[in-house]
Amino acid sequence: MIDGDFLAAVLTGIMFGIIHAFDVDHIVAMATFSEQKNKNKQILTYAFKWGTGHGGILLLLGMLLIFIGFQLPNWFVHYSEIMVGVLLIYLGVKLLVLLHRKGTFSVPESLDLAARSLNKHDHTPLFIGMLHGVAGSAPLLALLPNMLETQFLLHISLFSIGCLFGMFCFGYIFGSYQVYIKQKKEKLAKAFTQLLGIGSIGLGAYWVFS
């Protein structure tokens, strides 16, 4: 029979992870990055890579803290948060530039095929997830003094699983929306893209200067 306290701890860790995945900076970054993709499968792959990067770096930092007492200095975490803002600004500007250029020139077939090949091996979402993980690591790692080492690692693992699941769910919803709106509502899709780009720039500026 499963212990009630253990089950509650498992569910709590997973739920916190799912909720954390829907933090506004996570959602905006992944939505902005994935907005130009037209296939649900591709967006789900990006969501999976983000979750893997986010959870993997948290687990690594937790293990380093437990086994050798290493913890990232506060200044590094602080600048990681600023870099998240810079990333959001970059993604927003890039999205708006791509939207502006769309339809103004044709891409040679050879270059288009090369771009598709590169997209299959695009690990950018993995690194975005890692950056988000580092920037938000302090509150989670602060739990260590109140937990046993095994409990701490279990909590991080469950939190990461929940975060991965949450982003995967977002990827599915966003991907389905993308496929539908680009096929049926071209003007609305363009307006949404503009809003997303501007929102990403605004949120990034807030992160950098707050």
C-alpha beads as a LAMMPS data file, in Angstrom:
LAMMPS data file: protein, C-alpha beads

210 atoms
209 bonds

1 atom types
1 bond types

-500.0 500.0 xlo xhi
-500.0 500.0 ylo yhi
-500.0 500.0 zlo zhi

Masses

1 110.0

Atoms # bond

1 1 1 0.000 0.000 0.000
2 1 1 1.331 3.434 -0.938
3 1 1 2.036 5.750 1.978
4 1 1 -0.284 8.756 1.958
5 1 1 2.430 11.270 2.835
6 1 1 4.704 9.934 0.101
7 1 1 1.922 10.112 -2.487
8 1 1 1.115 13.665 -1.412
9 1 1 4.787 14.638 -1.765
10 1 1 4.940 13.100 -5.241
11 1 1 1.800 14.869 -6.425
12 1 1 2.932 18.161 -4.879
13 1 1 6.287 18.040 -6.666
14 1 1 4.661 17.260 -10.009
15 1 1 1.944 19.903 -9.603
16 1 1 4.455 22.610 -8.677
17 1 1 6.423 21.657 -11.780
18 1 1 3.362 21.873 -14.029
19 1 1 2.442 25.280 -12.600
20 1 1 6.036 26.483 -12.950
21 1 1 6.068 25.515 -16.638
22 1 1 3.333 28.080 -17.244
23 1 1 5.343 31.002 -15.847
24 1 1 4.851 33.878 -18.243
25 1 1 8.513 34.126 -19.297
26 1 1 8.582 30.403 -20.133
27 1 1 5.395 30.565 -22.166
28 1 1 6.303 33.745 -24.037
29 1 1 9.808 32.501 -24.865
30 1 1 8.621 29.150 -26.198
31 1 1 5.599 30.611 -28.007
32 1 1 7.733 33.287 -29.666
33 1 1 10.417 30.795 -30.639
34 1 1 7.919 28.262 -32.005
35 1 1 5.501 30.694 -33.664
36 1 1 6.941 30.333 -37.161
37 1 1 6.577 26.553 -37.083
38 1 1 3.595 25.095 -38.898
39 1 1 3.646 21.516 -37.621
40 1 1 2.337 20.426 -34.236
41 1 1 4.973 17.680 -34.022
42 1 1 7.787 20.204 -34.430
43 1 1 6.421 22.434 -31.668
44 1 1 5.989 19.424 -29.359
45 1 1 9.618 18.488 -30.011
46 1 1 10.685 21.993 -29.035
47 1 1 8.563 21.816 -25.863
48 1 1 10.150 18.482 -24.957
49 1 1 13.653 19.875 -25.485
50 1 1 12.861 22.917 -23.338
51 1 1 11.573 20.722 -20.521
52 1 1 14.607 18.448 -20.764
53 1 1 17.001 21.401 -20.577
54 1 1 15.135 23.038 -17.703
55 1 1 14.839 19.873 -15.626
56 1 1 18.293 18.574 -16.488
57 1 1 20.114 21.696 -15.316
58 1 1 18.103 21.817 -12.080
59 1 1 18.913 18.189 -11.329
60 1 1 22.597 18.787 -12.104
61 1 1 22.743 21.839 -9.825
62 1 1 20.989 19.897 -7.075
63 1 1 23.472 17.025 -7.299
64 1 1 26.448 19.405 -7.298
65 1 1 25.066 21.120 -4.200
66 1 1 24.558 17.830 -2.365
67 1 1 27.732 15.972 -3.289
68 1 1 30.388 18.703 -3.423
69 1 1 28.644 21.684 -1.853
70 1 1 28.859 23.754 -5.027
71 1 1 26.244 26.424 -5.561
72 1 1 26.073 29.031 -8.291
73 1 1 27.013 32.490 -6.985
74 1 1 24.168 34.974 -6.650
75 1 1 25.663 37.284 -9.267
76 1 1 25.616 34.457 -11.830
77 1 1 21.945 33.701 -11.165
78 1 1 21.166 37.429 -11.332
79 1 1 22.825 37.823 -14.718
80 1 1 21.075 34.675 -15.915
81 1 1 17.781 36.400 -15.150
82 1 1 18.923 39.415 -17.174
83 1 1 19.909 37.090 -20.015
84 1 1 16.367 35.690 -19.998
85 1 1 15.174 39.244 -20.628
86 1 1 17.716 39.736 -23.419
87 1 1 16.589 36.432 -24.938
88 1 1 12.943 37.507 -24.893
89 1 1 13.818 40.791 -26.599
90 1 1 15.864 38.968 -29.240
91 1 1 13.116 36.427 -29.934
92 1 1 10.500 39.171 -30.185
93 1 1 12.562 41.286 -32.579
94 1 1 13.436 38.239 -34.672
95 1 1 9.778 37.246 -34.918
96 1 1 8.712 40.723 -36.049
97 1 1 11.522 40.887 -38.618
98 1 1 10.537 37.488 -40.021
99 1 1 6.915 38.596 -40.190
100 1 1 7.901 41.775 -42.038
101 1 1 10.044 39.881 -44.537
102 1 1 7.545 37.114 -45.133
103 1 1 6.365 37.140 -48.701
104 1 1 8.811 39.828 -49.839
105 1 1 11.210 37.340 -51.406
106 1 1 11.293 33.695 -52.399
107 1 1 13.681 31.252 -50.813
108 1 1 15.605 28.998 -53.212
109 1 1 14.586 25.358 -52.876
110 1 1 18.124 24.271 -51.956
111 1 1 18.265 26.782 -49.085
112 1 1 14.779 25.825 -47.933
113 1 1 15.772 22.151 -47.754
114 1 1 18.916 23.078 -45.831
115 1 1 16.863 25.104 -43.345
116 1 1 14.526 22.158 -42.791
117 1 1 17.486 19.896 -42.146
118 1 1 18.883 22.319 -39.575
119 1 1 15.500 22.616 -37.861
120 1 1 15.489 18.866 -37.220
121 1 1 18.643 19.263 -35.143
122 1 1 17.830 22.615 -33.543
123 1 1 18.841 22.445 -29.892
124 1 1 18.021 26.083 -29.145
125 1 1 14.963 25.145 -27.007
126 1 1 17.243 22.918 -24.909
127 1 1 19.516 25.862 -24.110
128 1 1 16.544 28.169 -23.523
129 1 1 15.256 25.664 -20.968
130 1 1 18.681 25.477 -19.313
131 1 1 18.858 29.273 -19.071
132 1 1 15.398 29.409 -17.513
133 1 1 16.416 26.646 -15.115
134 1 1 19.523 28.497 -13.924
135 1 1 17.646 31.800 -13.600
136 1 1 14.964 30.207 -11.424
137 1 1 17.153 27.782 -9.486
138 1 1 17.636 29.749 -6.251
139 1 1 14.179 29.178 -4.665
140 1 1 14.262 25.453 -5.409
141 1 1 17.817 24.893 -4.160
142 1 1 16.967 26.830 -0.991
143 1 1 14.776 23.873 0.035
144 1 1 17.814 21.640 0.676
145 1 1 18.359 22.597 4.358
146 1 1 14.783 21.525 5.133
147 1 1 14.972 18.121 3.403
148 1 1 16.935 14.917 3.425
149 1 1 19.245 14.594 0.432
150 1 1 17.191 11.796 -1.128
151 1 1 13.974 13.747 -0.585
152 1 1 15.546 16.815 -2.155
153 1 1 16.663 14.967 -5.295
154 1 1 13.281 13.252 -5.551
155 1 1 11.516 16.602 -5.268
156 1 1 13.675 18.147 -8.014
157 1 1 13.118 15.102 -10.233
158 1 1 9.343 15.206 -9.768
159 1 1 9.306 18.975 -10.190
160 1 1 11.226 18.592 -13.450
161 1 1 8.868 15.872 -14.689
162 1 1 5.901 18.105 -13.916
163 1 1 7.571 21.025 -15.664
164 1 1 8.245 18.880 -18.734
165 1 1 4.649 17.645 -18.766
166 1 1 3.306 21.184 -18.355
167 1 1 5.358 22.554 -21.240
168 1 1 4.433 19.535 -23.363
169 1 1 0.745 20.286 -22.736
170 1 1 1.322 23.913 -23.673
171 1 1 3.157 22.790 -26.802
172 1 1 0.222 20.597 -27.806
173 1 1 -2.342 23.366 -27.257
174 1 1 -0.207 26.027 -28.924
175 1 1 0.725 23.725 -31.800
176 1 1 -2.895 22.800 -32.485
177 1 1 -3.851 26.471 -32.412
178 1 1 -1.001 27.353 -34.769
179 1 1 -1.972 24.747 -37.344
180 1 1 -5.623 25.820 -37.259
181 1 1 -5.213 29.591 -37.308
182 1 1 -2.610 29.645 -40.090
183 1 1 -4.853 27.537 -42.294
184 1 1 -8.157 29.268 -41.550
185 1 1 -7.501 32.804 -40.235
186 1 1 -4.507 34.353 -41.975
187 1 1 -5.151 37.949 -40.839
188 1 1 -5.754 36.864 -37.262
189 1 1 -2.570 34.790 -37.370
190 1 1 -0.579 37.831 -38.494
191 1 1 -2.089 40.009 -35.759
192 1 1 -1.337 37.340 -33.159
193 1 1 2.261 37.109 -34.351
194 1 1 2.690 40.873 -34.068
195 1 1 1.177 40.878 -30.585
196 1 1 3.399 37.998 -29.520
197 1 1 6.542 39.708 -30.802
198 1 1 5.716 43.016 -29.115
199 1 1 4.762 41.230 -25.896
200 1 1 8.031 39.316 -25.867
201 1 1 10.033 42.531 -26.304
202 1 1 8.052 44.274 -23.558
203 1 1 8.422 41.413 -21.094
204 1 1 12.118 41.108 -21.902
205 1 1 12.656 44.822 -21.258
206 1 1 10.872 44.470 -17.919
207 1 1 13.166 41.572 -16.943
208 1 1 16.294 43.484 -17.940
209 1 1 15.489 46.777 -16.254
210 1 1 13.443 45.716 -13.226

Bonds

1 1 1 2
2 1 2 3
3 1 3 4
4 1 4 5
5 1 5 6
6 1 6 7
7 1 7 8
8 1 8 9
9 1 9 10
10 1 10 11
11 1 11 12
12 1 12 13
13 1 13 14
14 1 14 15
15 1 15 16
16 1 16 17
17 1 17 18
18 1 18 19
19 1 19 20
20 1 20 21
21 1 21 22
22 1 22 23
23 1 23 24
24 1 24 25
25 1 25 26
26 1 26 27
27 1 27 28
28 1 28 29
29 1 29 30
30 1 30 31
31 1 31 32
32 1 32 33
33 1 33 34
34 1 34 35
35 1 35 36
36 1 36 37
37 1 37 38
38 1 38 39
39 1 39 40
40 1 40 41
41 1 41 42
42 1 42 43
43 1 43 44
44 1 44 45
45 1 45 46
46 1 46 47
47 1 47 48
48 1 48 49
49 1 49 50
50 1 50 51
51 1 51 52
52 1 52 53
53 1 53 54
54 1 54 55
55 1 55 56
56 1 56 57
57 1 57 58
58 1 58 59
59 1 59 60
60 1 60 61
61 1 61 62
62 1 62 63
63 1 63 64
64 1 64 65
65 1 65 66
66 1 66 67
67 1 67 68
68 1 68 69
69 1 69 70
70 1 70 71
71 1 71 72
72 1 72 73
73 1 73 74
74 1 74 75
75 1 75 76
76 1 76 77
77 1 77 78
78 1 78 79
79 1 79 80
80 1 80 81
81 1 81 82
82 1 82 83
83 1 83 84
84 1 84 85
85 1 85 86
86 1 86 87
87 1 87 88
88 1 88 89
89 1 89 90
90 1 90 91
91 1 91 92
92 1 92 93
93 1 93 94
94 1 94 95
95 1 95 96
96 1 96 97
97 1 97 98
98 1 98 99
99 1 99 100
100 1 100 101
101 1 101 102
102 1 102 103
103 1 103 104
104 1 104 105
105 1 105 106
106 1 106 107
107 1 107 108
108 1 108 109
109 1 109 110
110 1 110 111
111 1 111 112
112 1 112 113
113 1 113 114
114 1 114 115
115 1 115 116
116 1 116 117
117 1 117 118
118 1 118 119
119 1 119 120
120 1 120 121
121 1 121 122
122 1 122 123
123 1 123 124
124 1 124 125
125 1 125 126
126 1 126 127
127 1 127 128
128 1 128 129
129 1 129 130
130 1 130 131
131 1 131 132
132 1 132 133
133 1 133 134
134 1 134 135
135 1 135 136
136 1 136 137
137 1 137 138
138 1 138 139
139 1 139 140
140 1 140 141
141 1 141 142
142 1 142 143
143 1 143 144
144 1 144 145
145 1 145 146
146 1 146 147
147 1 147 148
148 1 148 149
149 1 149 150
150 1 150 151
151 1 151 152
152 1 152 153
153 1 153 154
154 1 154 155
155 1 155 156
156 1 156 157
157 1 157 158
158 1 158 159
159 1 159 160
160 1 160 161
161 1 161 162
162 1 162 163
163 1 163 164
164 1 164 165
165 1 165 166
166 1 166 167
167 1 167 168
168 1 168 169
169 1 169 170
170 1 170 171
171 1 171 172
172 1 172 173
173 1 173 174
174 1 174 175
175 1 175 176
176 1 176 177
177 1 177 178
178 1 178 179
179 1 179 180
180 1 180 181
181 1 181 182
182 1 182 183
183 1 183 184
184 1 184 185
185 1 185 186
186 1 186 187
187 1 187 188
188 1 188 189
189 1 189 190
190 1 190 191
191 1 191 192
192 1 192 193
193 1 193 194
194 1 194 195
195 1 195 196
196 1 196 197
197 1 197 198
198 1 198 199
199 1 199 200
200 1 200 201
201 1 201 202
202 1 202 203
203 1 203 204
204 1 204 205
205 1 205 206
206 1 206 207
207 1 207 208
208 1 208 209
209 1 209 210
